[in-house]
């Protein structure tokens, strides 16, 4: 089976985990502090705070932005459900806007119309590793004095051309950026997340809330020559990263530039192998963004059946994934007020698939994948019997 991806780990990560285990300090401690410092330096962020995963990172970011019950947060439905869920954790309501059909990211031209008196934050997503149109999103946020939170779960190592230079996602360019270290992401700690911000007070709040609101951290208490009694001045959460995870993360961070370079080369090769399949939509980068190619998303010819094509690939030993989900279509969001058209979001979910892409993938493996996809697209058995005229018109079919 050719998998959708593989984490890149080796003896270095095993030794790092062993180092943390043998140190006797396995919970949030010195390895976490070192990982935070190194991550902040890599993305050139003033502050970085490690947490248990990206969902908890988003939750804390929204809380720091002041999001609470009765508020609204403008975001996309076209994202993993954690994006919308994090808003609901705050007692707020996600207001969904549609995506751009080419980038699969938030369509910034629709953003302003979605704002109301109750809008407390904008939560944009750098989907499948491609930076969204941050310049346009942040412009709207600043004009309306609304914080901008970047869901950068997939975007570690991605870059944006900003102030006449290439800068890494995570500086952050908005107010805060949230990353994931899940195994499907570019680097992994098994699970885990990171929050970067430019606001010192927000960083202090993250550190307080991630550890049950405890007034004195474990490291300070254990290193004190005096007896210290902590207090709990506010409701907090258990959102800590372990030192075992952080030790692995430090080694993964060293590998990151090489991993991204390999993924970019594989994406370029896919483009060459797939360019002659009639009706197939290939991903691309705007001239102001560099994707880390966390996923390689293709849009099937308009008359191909997504499930049948995926099954065809699976039968040939090739793992694929459907297009990015739409949260508003899930039962957990039944009855939500959908105020704006989400047609492009729905079409992307229904007509796109993700192809295998991972460092070490051979030319033979990529050729096998593309040959199987070409056969699937040409196979009449895998065609839809009917295609809506609206879909044909939108997609140029």
N, C-alpha and C positions, 0 to 999 in steps of 0.2 A: 504494500500500500504506500503510495506517495502521500504524505500527510499535508495538511494545509500549512503547517509551520513546524519548526522545532526550536526549542530553546538552545542557545549556544552556551554550554557549560562544560567544565572539565576539572582537572585536578586542582586548579587554583581555587575554584569555588569550594571544593570539598575540604581543602586545607583551611580555607577561611572559616567555614562553618565549624570545623574541628577546633580552630583557635578560640572561637567564642565559647564553645562548649567547655573546653578545658580551662578557660579563664575563670569559670565559676560564676560569671555574670552573663546570664542568657536573656534576661528581659531587657527593656529599654535602658541603655547605658552608654558606655564610651564608644562602642562601635556605631551606634545610631548617631551620636554626636559627630563622629568623624565622617560618616556617610552624608549627613546633612551639609557639612562644610564643603566636602568635595563636590557634591551635587550642585550647590549654590555657585561654586567657582566654575563648574562646567557650563552652566547656562547663563552665568553672569547675573545672578539674582542677588539682591541685598540679603534676603532671608530665605531659608528652606527648612521646612518642618516635616519630619517623617511620620507617617501614620500607617494604620493597618491595611488600608486599600484605598483606591481612588474614590469609591463611593463615600467613605467617611471623610475623605479630603474635600469633596464637593459639599457635603453637609456642613463641615466647619467653615468653609469659605462663605457659604450663604449666610450662616449665622453671623460671621464677622461683618458681612455687608449689611447686617441689620434686617435680614429677611425673617418674617414671623407670620403668625396667623393672620389671614385676611389679605396678605400681600400677594402680588403677582410677579412672576419671573418669566420673561420672554426667552424662549429657547426653541429648539427643534424637536419634533417628534421622531425624526429620522436619526436615531442614535440608540445605543444600548439602553435598556429601560432604567438603568441606574441614574442616568442624567435627569430624567423626569422625577424619579423616585426621591432623589435627594431634595428636590424642591418641596415635595409633599411631606418629607420628614420635618420640615420647618413649619408645617401647617399652612403653607402657601400654595398657590395654584399655578401650575405651568400653563403658559399661553403659547401655543405652538404656531410657528410660522414655517413656510415652505422652504425648500432648498433650491439651490441652483442646479439645473439638470446636468451640468458638466462636472462640477467640482464635488457635488453631493454635500456641500456645506451650506450653512444658513445663507439665504438670499438677502443680503444687507439692504437691498432696495425696498424690501417689505417690512423692515424692522420698525421704522418710525410709526407706521400706521397701526402697529400692534401695541404701542405704548398707551397706558392709561394713567389716571391719577394714582392708581394702586400699584403701578410698576415699581418694584424696589431694586431689581437687578436685571442685567442681561447675561444669560449663560450661553455662550457660543461654544461650538464643538469643532475641533480640528479632526475631522472624520477620516478614519483609516490612514492617518499620518499626514494628510495634506492640510497645511494651514488654511484657515478660513480668511476671508477678507477683513483682517483685523483693523486696517486703517479706517474702513468705512464703518465698522461696528463701533470702534472706539470713538469716532467722530460723533456718532449719534449719542453714545453714552455721555460724553463730556458736555455736549450741548444741552442735554437734559439733566445733567448732574446725577446720572445713574451709574452705579458701579458695574464694571465689566469683569466677569469671571470666565476664564478659559478652561473648558474641559479638554485638557491636553492628554487624556488617558493614552491615546495612541501615538502621541507626537514627540516623544523624547528623541532628540537628534534631528528633528525637522528644523528648517530655517526660513526666515522671512527677510526680505530686503527692506530695511528700516533705517531712516536717517542716513541714506547713502552708503550703507554697509550691510553685509549679511550678519544677521543676529539669530541666535538660537531661540526657538520657542521655549518660554519659561522665564524670560528676563524679569518679570512678565511684562508684556506690552499693555495689557489691561491692568487691573488691580491685583489679580491673583491668578495663578495657573495651577491646575491639579493633574498629577500624573499617576499612571498605573504601572505596577510591576508584576501583573498577572502573566502566566506563561504564554499567553497569546500575544503579548506585547514585545517590543524590540529587545528589552532586557528584563530579567525577571528575578525576583527574590522568593519565588513560590507564590506569594501574594504580597501586597504592600502598596503603599502610595507615598507621594510627596506633594507638599504644598509650597509654592514659591510666591513671595509677595514683595512689594516695595514699601509696605506699611509696617513700621516697627510695632505699633499697637496691635495690628491684626496678628502678627507673628506671636506676640505674647498671649493673645487670646487662644490661638491654636494650641499652644503648649499647655495652657491651663486646662482647656476643655478636653484634650486628648487623654488626660490622666485623671478623670473623675473630678476635675476642678480642684485638685489638690494644690494647696498654696506653696508647698515646698517639694521639689522633685526628689525622687529616690537618690539620685547621684549627689545632690547637695546634702541631704540628710545623712547618708552613709559616710560621707567624707568629712562631716563636721566633728570637731573636737568637743563640742558641747551637745548636750541633749537637745534635740529639736522636736517639738510637737507640731505636726502639720494641722491645718484646718481645711475646710471645704466650703468656701464662701459662695459657690455657685454650682448649679447642676452641671455635671460634666459627663464624660463618656469614657469607655475603655477602648480607645482608638489607637493604642500604642503599637509600634513596630518592635520586634524583638532584636536583640543584638545578633542572633544567628542569621536572621534575614539581612540585617544591615551589613554584616561581614561579607555575605555573598554579594550584596548589591555593590559594595566597593570594588570587587573584582569585575563585576558585570560592567560597571561604569568605565573601567579601563578598556574593555572590549568594544565599547559602543561605537567609536569612530569607524573601526574596521567592519563591524556588523552593518552599519548604515551604508558604507561604501559597497559592500557586497550586494546588499538589497537593491541599491540603485543600479548596479550593473545588471542584475537579474531582470529588473523592470525594463531596462533598455533592450535587453535581448528578447523579452516577451513582445515588446512592441514590434520588433522586426519579424518575429515568427508569426505574429497574428495579423499583420497589417493587410493581408490579402483575403481575409475571410469576409465575404460579402455581408454587409449589414451589421457587422460586429462593431460595437462602440468601445473604443479604447480609452483608458485614462490618460490624462495629461496634466502638466504643471503650468500655471501662469508664470510669466517671466519674473514675478516678484516672490516666488515661493519655491522651496526645495522640500519635497516629501521624503520621509524616511522609508516610504513604501512598506508600511506595516501590513498592508493588504494590497493585493492587485485585483481591482474591481473592474470587471468587463460587463457591458450591457449586451445582452443577447439580441440577435436579429429579432425584429418586432413580431415575427410569426413563430418563434420558437417557444416551446413549453418549458418553463424553468425547471419544474420538478422532474420532467422526463429527461432533460439534458443532464441534470445532476445525477439522476439514477444511472444513466448511460455511463457517465464518468466513473461513478462508484463501482459499477460492474466491471470496469476496466482497471480497477485498483487505484483510482485517483480520488482523493478527498477534496470536496469543494464546500463552500458555504453559500447560502442564499444571500441576496442583497441585505444591507443593514436594515434591521427591524424598524417599525414605526410604533412607538409606544401607544399612540391613540387607538390602535387597532387591537390592543390586548384587553382581555376581560377585566383586568385591574383598572382600566381607564374607561370602562363602559359608563355611559351617562355623562361624561365630561363635556363641557361646552366647547365645541370646536368652532372657533370664530372665523377662521381663515382657511382658504383652500389649501389642501395638502396634496394636491394631485401629483406633483413631481416627486414628493416623498414616497407616495404609494407606488408610483411607477418604478422608482428605483428599487424598492423592496421586491417587487414582483418580477422585474425584468433583468436584474443584475445577479451575477454570481461572483464569488471570490475564488481565485485560482491558487494553487499551492505556490508558496514563495518562502524560501528560507536559505540562509547562508550554507554553502556546501552543495546546493542543488546543482546537479550536473546538466550539461547541454543535452545529454541523452534523455534525462528526466523531463526537461522543459520541452523538448521536441515531442516526446511521447504525450505529454499533456496537450500540447497544441494540436497534434495530429488527431487525438481523440475528440477535441473540441470541434475541429473542422468537420470531422465525420458526423458529429452530433448535429451541427448546424445545417448540414446538407441532407440529413436523414428525414424524409417526409413523415415517417412515423412519429417523429418528435416535434412536429409542427402543430401549432394551435389551429383548430378548425375555424375559429372566428377571431378576429382582432378588431377591437373597437376603432372606429374612424378617428375618435379623439386621440387615441394612442398613436395611430399612424401619423396624424398631422403634427402632433407635438414632437415626435421623434424623427420626422422627415421620411417616414416610410411610405 
